[in-house]
Amino acid sequence: MYNLIVLSAVSVFVFMVFMFVIAQILKNNSIVDIGWGIGFIVITSVLLFNKAVLDLGDIILTLMVLIWGVRLAMHIYFRAAGKGEDFRYAEWRKNWGKKAMVNAFFRVFMLQGLIMLIIALPIIIEFNHINYKLNNIAFVGVLIFGFGLLFESIGDWQLFCFKKNKNNKGKIITTGLWKFTRHPNYFGETVVWWGIGVFTLSSELWYVSLISPLILNLLLLFVSGVPLLEKKYEGNADWEEYKKVTPTFLPFWGKKG
């Protein structure tokens, strides 16, 4: 297990250094978001080729990570194409001034790499197994993963189509899945990782597997996801009305209208 963690850590470090160099050339640190999904594919691929004998669990998990990672990377790429650096990273760059490059390396790329390594714990645990036998718990994990992937994919597509319509410029999407939660993409993302965590629950390190989705949940709810977007639209009249009738995160949970 220790060797796999070290191998994954080295892989993440090399990948994040590569992303950092590209970001400095493009003067756009927000490409790190595109690298989020790709980074997990890198970790999984390295572990896959490192394992002498693969089992069905390894293959299924690899496909799950590959499908999720490619979809997410493509979505973020097309969403950001031609728009320059994301407002969050642009603001940080401005606040950091002359130390922007150093801060970006440690506080954006290396920090995200560390978080990526922690979130990848269920993947590492899966590849630590030898002759892993699939059971009903693993099947439930796949179903949870599938639901989360479908939920965030539909939410992202609905938002993409909404923004593509020029008549919706400056408006807030309140239809489709966005009628049931203000952040269907983040909700779906956490469900995806709860599914991956459940998939590896048969391991003797099952409690470690659950650290991954739990931390992701906390980050999206209280640090980097929901709070930043909620703050961005704070004071917008349409947004304030939308907040009154739409749950923050869990669909239908806490709906007032």
C-alpha positions in Angstrom: 0.0 0.0 0.0 2.8 2.4 0.9 4.6 1.8 -2.4 1.4 2.6 -4.3 0.8 5.8 -2.4 4.4 6.9 -3.2 4.0 6.0 -6.9 0.7 7.9 -7.0 2.3 10.9 -5.3 5.2 11.0 -7.7 2.7 10.7 -10.6 0.6 13.6 -9.3 3.7 15.8 -8.7 5.0 15.3 -12.2 1.6 15.9 -13.8 1.0 19.0 -11.7 4.4 20.5 -12.6 3.6 19.9 -16.2 0.3 21.6 -15.8 1.9 24.5 -14.0 4.5 25.1 -16.8 1.7 25.1 -19.4 -0.4 27.5 -17.3 2.6 30.0 -17.0 3.1 29.8 -20.8 -0.6 30.5 -21.4 -0.8 32.9 -18.4 -3.9 31.1 -17.3 -3.8 29.2 -14.0 -7.5 28.1 -14.4 -6.4 25.3 -16.7 -5.7 23.4 -13.5 -9.4 22.7 -13.5 -9.2 20.9 -16.8 -6.3 18.9 -15.3 -8.5 17.8 -12.3 -10.2 14.9 -14.1 -7.1 14.1 -16.2 -5.0 13.8 -13.1 -7.1 10.9 -11.7 -6.8 9.2 -15.1 -3.0 9.6 -14.8 -3.0 8.0 -11.3 -5.2 5.2 -12.4 -3.2 4.5 -15.5 0.1 4.4 -13.6 -1.4 2.0 -11.0 -2.9 -0.1 -13.8 0.3 -0.7 -15.6 2.2 -1.2 -12.3 0.0 -4.1 -11.2 1.3 -7.5 -12.4 -2.1 -9.3 -12.4 -5.3 -7.3 -13.0 -8.8 -8.4 -11.7 -12.3 -7.4 -12.8 -12.5 -4.8 -10.0 -9.4 -3.0 -11.4 -10.8 -2.9 -14.9 -14.3 -1.7 -13.8 -12.8 1.1 -11.6 -10.4 2.1 -14.4 -13.4 2.5 -16.8 -15.4 4.5 -14.2 -12.5 6.9 -13.6 -11.8 7.2 -17.4 -15.4 8.0 -18.3 -15.8 10.5 -15.5 -12.4 12.1 -16.0 -12.7 12.5 -19.8 -16.2 13.9 -19.6 -15.3 16.4 -16.9 -12.1 17.6 -18.6 -13.9 18.1 -22.0 -16.8 19.9 -20.3 -14.5 22.4 -18.5 -12.4 22.8 -21.6 -15.3 23.7 -23.9 -16.9 25.8 -21.1 -13.7 27.9 -20.7 -12.7 28.0 -24.4 -12.0 31.6 -25.5 -12.9 33.2 -22.2 -9.5 33.6 -20.6 -8.6 33.0 -17.0 -11.5 32.1 -14.6 -12.5 35.0 -12.3 -11.3 33.2 -9.2 -7.8 32.6 -10.5 -7.6 36.1 -12.0 -8.5 37.6 -8.7 -5.9 35.6 -6.9 -3.3 36.6 -9.5 -4.1 40.2 -8.9 -3.9 39.9 -5.1 -0.6 37.9 -5.2 1.1 40.6 -7.3 4.8 39.9 -8.0 4.6 36.6 -6.1 1.8 35.3 -8.3 3.9 32.5 -9.9 5.3 31.1 -6.6 1.8 31.3 -5.0 0.2 29.6 -8.0 2.7 26.8 -7.8 2.2 26.0 -4.2 -1.3 27.3 -3.4 -3.0 26.2 -6.6 -1.1 23.4 -8.4 0.6 21.6 -5.5 -2.3 22.1 -3.1 -4.7 20.7 -5.7 -2.3 17.8 -6.3 -2.3 17.0 -2.6 -6.1 17.0 -2.5 -6.1 14.9 -5.7 -3.9 12.3 -4.0 -6.2 12.2 -0.9 -9.4 11.9 -3.1 -7.7 9.1 -5.0 -7.4 6.9 -1.9 -10.2 4.5 -3.0 -8.4 4.0 -6.4 -5.1 3.2 -4.6 -6.9 0.8 -2.3 -8.5 -1.0 -5.2 -5.2 -1.6 -6.9 -3.7 -2.8 -3.6 -6.1 -5.8 -3.8 -5.1 -9.1 -5.1 -7.8 -11.3 -6.8 -10.5 -8.9 -5.5 -13.9 -10.5 -5.6 -16.8 -8.3 -6.7 -19.9 -8.5 -4.5 -23.2 -6.7 -4.1 -21.6 -3.8 -2.3 -19.4 -3.1 -5.3 -22.5 -3.3 -7.6 -24.2 -0.7 -5.4 -21.1 1.5 -5.7 -21.3 1.3 -9.5 -25.0 2.3 -9.4 -24.3 5.2 -7.1 -21.5 6.3 -9.4 -23.7 6.0 -12.5 -26.4 8.1 -10.9 -24.0 10.8 -9.9 -22.3 10.9 -13.3 -25.7 11.1 -15.0 -26.9 13.9 -12.6 -23.9 16.1 -13.1 -23.7 15.5 -16.8 -27.3 16.5 -17.3 -26.8 19.5 -15.1 -23.7 20.7 -16.9 -25.4 20.2 -20.3 -28.5 22.1 -19.3 -26.3 25.0 -18.0 -24.2 24.9 -21.2 -27.4 25.1 -23.4 -28.8 27.9 -21.2 -25.7 30.0 -21.5 -25.4 29.3 -25.3 -28.7 31.2 -25.8 -27.8 34.9 -26.1 -31.3 35.8 -24.7 -30.2 34.3 -21.4 -27.2 36.6 -20.9 -27.1 37.9 -17.3 -30.0 35.5 -16.3 -30.0 32.7 -13.7 -30.9 29.2 -14.8 -33.8 27.9 -12.8 -35.1 25.0 -15.0 -34.3 21.3 -15.3 -32.2 19.9 -12.5 -31.4 23.5 -11.5 -34.9 23.8 -10.2 -34.2 21.2 -7.5 -30.7 22.3 -6.4 -28.6 25.4 -7.0 -25.6 23.2 -7.7 -26.5 20.0 -9.5 -23.0 19.6 -10.9 -21.4 19.7 -7.5 -24.0 17.4 -6.0 -23.5 14.9 -8.8 -19.7 15.2 -8.4 -19.9 14.2 -4.7 -22.3 11.3 -5.5 -19.8 10.0 -8.1 -17.1 9.8 -5.5 -19.4 8.3 -2.9 -20.0 5.6 -5.5 -16.3 5.0 -6.0 -15.8 4.9 -2.2 -18.6 2.3 -1.8 -17.1 0.3 -4.6 -14.1 -0.4 -2.5 -15.9 -1.0 0.8 -15.1 -4.7 0.8 -11.5 -3.8 1.5 -10.1 -4.1 5.0 -9.3 -0.4 4.6 -12.9 0.5 3.9 -12.9 3.4 6.4 -10.0 5.0 4.4 -12.1 4.7 1.2 -14.8 6.9 2.8 -12.3 9.7 3.6 -12.2 10.6 -0.1 -15.9 11.4 -0.7 -16.2 13.0 2.8 -13.4 15.4 2.1 -14.7 16.2 -1.3 -18.1 16.9 0.2 -16.6 19.3 2.7 -14.5 21.1 0.1 -17.3 21.7 -2.3 -19.8 22.7 0.4 -17.6 24.9 2.5 -14.4 25.9 0.6 -13.9 25.9 -3.1 -17.2 25.1 -4.7 -20.5 26.3 -3.4 -19.3 29.3 -1.3 -17.3 30.9 -4.2 -20.2 30.7 -6.7 -22.8 31.8 -4.1 -20.6 34.9 -3.3 -20.2 35.7 -7.0 -24.0 36.1 -7.4 -24.7 37.6 -4.0 -26.8 40.7 -4.3 -28.2 39.7 -7.7 -32.0 40.2 -7.5 -32.8 37.1 -9.6 -30.3 35.0 -7.6 -31.8 36.1 -4.3 -35.3 35.1 -5.4 -33.9 31.8 -6.7 -32.3 31.1 -3.3 -35.6 31.5 -1.6 -37.2 28.5 -3.3 -34.3 26.3 -4.3 -32.1 24.1 -2.0 -28.4 24.9 -1.9 -27.1 21.4 -2.5 -29.2 18.3 -1.8 -32.2 18.2 -4.2 -35.5 18.9 -2.5 -33.8 19.3 0.8 -34.8 22.6 2.5 -36.9 23.9 -0.3 -39.1 26.8 0.9 -41.2 27.5 -2.1 
